[in-house]
Amino acid sequence: MRLEEKKNLLLSDTMIPDLFITEYMVGLSASAIRCYLYLVMAFRNQKSASEKDLSARLCLQPDEIKGALTELVLAGLIEWSDKGSAVLLDLKQKEIDGYIRSRAGEPEICGPTAISPENKERDSLAKSIEKTFFHGSMAFKWYRELDILMDDFHFEPQVVYKLFQVLSDKKKLGTINQMNEMAVFWESRGIRTLEQLSEFLAHEDEIQTALRKLGRRLHRKMIEDDEACVRIWIERLGYGYDVIDFAVRKVWEYQEPSVNKADAYLKSWYAAGVRTLAEAQVYEQEQAKKNRQAYQRDRSPRPSGAAMPKQNFTGVEYDEEFLKTLEDDPEEYAKMLEKKNEEKL
């Protein structure tokens, strides 16, 4: 390397598109970001950068370099040429071309025309989202996403704004895929208007609150199967957390509580027509009374000479002779059964 090249390299600057920082960087690993920055510098100075070069310069293992380059390809930051070398893509041109393609099907507007109220509302929404969630600089792909959310999903502007807000609060406003997944989920729940969304979010908050309370009651972290049960209790059976908590406490009276055991209580109550906490408490009091009466009846002394009642387990009857033989000599009764079976044969 000549001295003037080294001097130029050390004193030069490498420009990074804002699109990379705001739209791509958040979804990349540290290794992929390091590779991209080095490739931008190398291409600007018309230098080659093989996988071996990247491994040596970035102090990364060859497998890490391969994985990082694959990430960059999948993210649409580089592509492979026919000769197998990496080609850096123009992010600005890519965004503009994508936006033009997305609007290609719209009728061309010729001559001056008034802006429709719908377009004014959409423009106001875009500016609000850009200012709130993108620090005043939003990429073209997010403008395309706004059009998709309003035209294809038929979301009201307030619903679109809330979608950005929810993803931002969850630290998931990084890629279009995450937004599309949530949009599809909302659409599947029949959400179109702000009123429908508010009702849905209130219901989801009830589910999550019940899960947190149940987790504290059971002293453990709740898992996906637990959430499935809680959703059935609240959505299908119509029980509030007060009834759920009562079921857990009923289990606790006899054994270690669990979601499955509480589930058995709740479903038995539902089958019996129990719908509220008060009804569940009355139902359990009646069941306890019946159990006590049955216990006392079984414990009461039988009249002298009264025959012992037959017992039936899984459809098999045991008579007095059998019971008497068990008390005297169980082995003798077994021999008797064996002899009867031989006679049958």
N, C-alpha and C positions, 0 to 999 in steps of 0.2 A: 504494500500500500504506500503510495507516495505521500509526502508530507502535507502537500496542499489538500489532498483528499481527506486525510485524517483531521486536518484543521477544519475543513468544511463540515465534516461529519460531527465533530465535537461542538461546533458553534451553530449548527443549523437547528431548525425547529421542525417538529413533525406535527402536522395538523390532523386532528381527529374530528370526524363529523359529529355534530351534536346528536344526530340520529342514533349513532352508536351508543352514546352515553345514556340517552333517555329511553331508547326503545329496545336495545339489544343487550347491553351490558348486564342488566339485572338477571337475565336468564342464563348467563354463562358461568362456567366454573372459573376459578382463579387461573388455572393453567391455560384455558382457552383465551382469556383476556390478555394474558402475557404474550401468547403466540400472536394474537391479532395485532397488538401494539408493535411487536417486533416486525411483523410482516409489512405493516403500513410504512414503517421507517425504511425497511429494506427496499420495497418497491419504489418509494419516492426517490431513493438514491440509485435505483436501477441495479440493485445487487440481488443475487440469487440467494435463496434461503431453503436449503434442503432440511429434511427431518433430522439429519445428523447435525447440521448447523444449529438448528433450534434447540436440540437436546444439549449441545455443548454450551451455547450462549445463555440458555435459560436455566441450566442446572436441573433439567428434568429427565426422567427415564424415557427411553424410546417409546415404550407403551403409553406413557402419559402424553407424549407429543402426538401419537396417532389418535388417541382419544380426543385431544383438544382440537385437532384439525377436523375430525369428524363432527364435533360440535359446531365448528364454524361453518362447515358445509351445510349441515341441517338447519342452521339459523339463517342461511342465505347471505353470509358475509363473504365467503369465498366459493370457488368452484374449481374443478379439475379440468385442465386442458387435455387435448388429445394426446399430448406428449407426457401427460402425467404430472405436470407441474401445477402449482396452485395459482389461481388468478383472483386478484382482489376485485370485488364487485363495487360499483358506484352506488352507494346507498341513496344518494339524492335522486339520481336518475331512476333508480328502482322504485322509489316512492311515487314519483311523478307519473311514471308509466303505469303503475298499478292503479292510481287514482283515475287516470284517463280511461283505462280499460273498464273500470267499474262504472263509469258514467257513459260509456259508449252507446248503450241502448236507449238513452234518453233522447227525446226529440230536440233537434237543434232550435235554438231561439234566435230568430232573425229580427233585427231592428229593435228599437227601444220598447220596453214593455214594463208595466208596473210589477213590483215584487209582491207575490201573493202573501196573505197573512200566514199561511203554512210555512213558507220559506223564511219569513221574518222570525217566526217562532223557532224554527230549526237553527237559524243563524244565531239567535240569542242563546239557545241551549249550547251550541258549540263554543261560543265565546265564554260562557259561564264555566263549562267543563275545562276548557283550556286554561283559564285563569286560576281555577281552584285546584286542579289536580296535576297540571303540567307546567306550572310556574310561567304561564303566558306563552309557551311554545309547544304546540301539539303537532305531532307528525301526521302526514296525510292519511296513514293507515287508520288512525283513530277517527278521522272524518268519514272514511268509508264505513267504519264500524257503526257510527251514528246513523248513517243511512240504512244500514242493514237492520239495526235494532228497531227503527221506526217503520221501515217499509216492509220487511220480511216478517219480523216478530210482532209488528203492530203495537209496540209499546207506546204509551203516552210519554211526552217529553219528561214529565216528572219521574216516571218509572225509569227512564234511561239515566237520568241524573242520579237516582238512588242506586242504580246498579253500579255506576262508577264509585259512588260513595262507599257502598258495602265492600267492594273489592279493595278500595284504598284503605279502609279501616282494618281489613284482614291482611294487609301487606301483600296482596295478590294482584295488584294492578301493574303487572309486568309484561304479560303477553296476551295476545288476542285470544289464544286458546282458552285461557282461564275465564275470560269474559264470555266467550261463546258457550262454555259448559254451564255457567250459571244462567245465562239467558235461556238456554234450552230447558233447564230445570224449572225456571219460572214459567216458561210457556206451557210446560207439561202440567203445571198446577192451575192453568187457566188464567194466568195473570195478564191483564192488559192495562188496567187503570190503576191509579194511585190508591183508590179505595180498596181494590182487590189485593194490592201489594201490602197495604197496611194491615189488613186482616191476616194475610199469610204470615207476615213477620211477627205479629203478635202471637199467633199460634206457635210458630217456631220458638219464640222466646219462652212460651209456656213449657214446651218440650225440654228445652235446654235447662230451664230452671228446675224442673222436676228431676232431671238427670243429676244435676249438681246436688240437690238436697238428698236424693236417694244414695248418691255416692258417699256423702257425709254420714248418713245413717248406717250404711254398711261398712264404712271405714275402708273403702277401696276405690280405685279408679274405675270408672265405668267404661265398658267396651261397646263395640258395634252391636253385639247381640242384646246387650242391655237396652240400648236405644230402641231396637226393634220392638222389644217387649213394652217399653214405656209408650211408644207410639200406638201400639194396639190398645193399651189401657185407656189412653186419652182420646185417640181418634175414633176407635171402633166401639169401645165399651162406654165411652163418655164419662170416665171417672176423673175427678180432680185429684190433686196431690194429697188432700186430706184423707180420701178413701184409700189411696195407695199406701200412705204412711200407716194407716190403721191395719191394713193387711200385713205389713211388715212386722208391726208390733204383736199381732196375733200369732205369727210364726214364732216370734221371740219367746212367747210364753212356754213353748215346749221344746224348741230346738234352735240351733244357730240359723239366723235368718238368711235367706237368699232370694234372688229374683225369681227363680223357678218355683219356689214354695209360695211366695207371695202371688205369683201368677195363678197358681191352683186356687187360692182363696178368692181372688178377684173374679175368676171365671165361674166359680161355683156360685158366688153372689149374683153375678149377672144372670145365670141360668135360673136362679130363684126369684128374679124380679127385683133385686136390690139395686138401687140407683144412687142413693145418697149416703153420706156418713151416718146420719141418724138411723136410716133403715138398716145399714150394716150392723150397727151396734145392737139394735133390737133383734135382728136375725141371729146374731151370735149369742145373745142372752137366751133366746128360745132354744137354740141348739144345745147350749150348756145345760139348760133345765131338762131337756129330753135325755141327754146323756146321763145326768144324775139319776133320773127316774129308772132308766134302763139298768144302771149299775145296781141300784137298790133292789130292783126286782130280781136280778140274778143272784144277789147276795142273801135274799130272804130264805129262811129254812123251809124245806118241803115237808108236807104232811107225812106221817108215818105210813110206810107201805106204798107211797106214791112211786110210780115208775119213773125212772130217769128218762128225760126227753131225748129223742134221737138227735144226733148231730150230723150235719150235712156240710161237707167241704168239697167243693168242685163236683157236686152231683153224686158223691159216694155216701151211702148211709151206713152207719155203724150201730148195730143193735146192742142190747144189754149183754148178750153172751160175749160179744167181742170186748166190750168194756170190762166185764168181769174177768175175762181171761187175761187181759193186759195187767190187771191188778194182781192176779194170782201168779201166772207164769207166761210171759210173752212168748218164750221159746216154744212152749207146748202148743200155743195157738198157731204159731208159724208152721209147726209140724202138721197140725190138723189141716191147714190150708193146702200144704204140699200134697197130703194124702188125697184130698178132694180133687185136686187137679189131676193126679195120676189116675183116679177112677174115671174121670171124664175122658181121658185119653184112651 
